[in-house]
Amino acid sequence: QLQLVESGGGLVQPGGSLRLSCVVSGFTLDSYAIGWFRQAPGKEREGVSCISRRGDSTKYADSVKGRFTISRDNAKNTVYLQMNSLKPEDTAVYYCRAEAFWGQGTLVTVSS
């Protein structure tokens, strides 16, 4: 059974950093491109970043370009989202996705 589990969220001050992890099971990670999405309170879910199956291509939403970095370690079946220079508007539940499969999400709160 395909499963994705996010972790690494928490409370951080503006300007701080967090690294989110998405561990996948039930399939080999290099079978799929992986995306990170987020949903802020009262807003629709939006795409943040994605990475190709081999990790040689990445994309970012304009709002996070230059601050977030997506990477993957296929040997560990894990995709990461390094988030730097965090802003209050980055506050959201962050999800990873592979095809039609979603994780349960991890909450990131950016506040002083």
N, C-alpha and C positions, 0 to 999 in steps of 0.2 A: 504494500500500500504506500502510495506516495505521501510523504509528510514533509512539511517545512516548519522549522521552529526558529523564531527570532529571539534574540536576547541582546542585552547591552543598553537598553533604555534606562532612563533615570532623570533626575533633576540636575540641571547644570545652569550655571550663571551665564548671562550673555557674554559672548566672546570665548566661551569654553569649548571643549571638544568631547565627543563621544565616539565610540566605535561600535556599530551594530554588527551582529553576526546572524547569519541565516544558515542553519545546518539542515541539510536535506537527507532524507532516507527513503528507501524504496526504489531508488533509481540512481544511476551514476550521474554525477553532476554535469559531466560534459555532454549529456544528452540534450540539454536545454539551455537556451538563453534565460537569464534570470533578471527580473526587474524588482526595484524597490519602489514602493508607493507610500503615500501618507494621506491621512485624513485628519484634518483639524476639526475641532468642535464646531458643528453647524455648517460645515463645508463638505463639498464633494471630495471623493478620493481622487488624488492626482498622482501622476507619474513623477518620480524623482530622478531615477537613473536606471540604466540597464546595461548589461554586459553580455557579450556574445558567448557562444558555447566554449570557445577556446580562450576567451579573454582578450582577444586582439582588437576588439571594437567596443567602445563605450559611448554612452550618450547621457546627457544631463539636462535637466530642466534649467531654464535661464536663471531661475531664482536661486539655484545652488551652485552654478558654475563657478569654479575657482575656490570653492569652500569644501565641497564634498568630493570624495574619491571612492569609486567602486572597484572592487577587486575580487578575485576568486582563487581558491586553492582547491583544485579538483581532487587532489590526493586526500584532502581532509573533508571533502564534500561540503565545503563552506564558502559562502559568499559574504563579503564584508562591505560595510558602508562607513568609511571614515568621515566624520563630520567635524569640521573646524569652524571657528569664528561663528558660532551658533548665535542666532537671533531669536527674540521672542516669537517671531512669526514662523519659526521652524517647529514650534510646539505642535505635536500631532501624535497619533498612533502610526507607527511605521510598520509596513507589511512587505514581505517578499513574496514573489509569485513566480511560478514556473508553469507555463501554459495556463491551464484552467485551475491550477492548484494554488491555494493561498495558505500562508501561515496564519497564526492567531493574532499576531501583532505585538509590538512592544512600544510602550509609551515613552515619549521624549517630552520633557517639560523644560523650557528655557525661561528662567525667571530669576530675578534678583531678590 
